[in-house]
């Protein structure tokens, strides 16, 4: 996972890197997992039981929402 550090805290990047292979395995485990991730990545990460702190998931959610807003504004 490659996140721009201007968006994400070093702790967030470290935590996402730590669980990357576990998430990849979970996504490859079923089409349903992949579909959930495509619809709602944060909910999928919760469902994958990655042992991520809720604060970490909230930070990621804030970043993804911010990026989505910027994309919509640019369109």
Buried (B, 14 or more C-beta within 10 A) or exposed (E): EEBEEEBBEEEBBEBBEEBEEBBEEBBEEEEEBBEBBEEEBBEBBBBBEBEBEEEBBEBBBEBEEEEEEEEEEEE
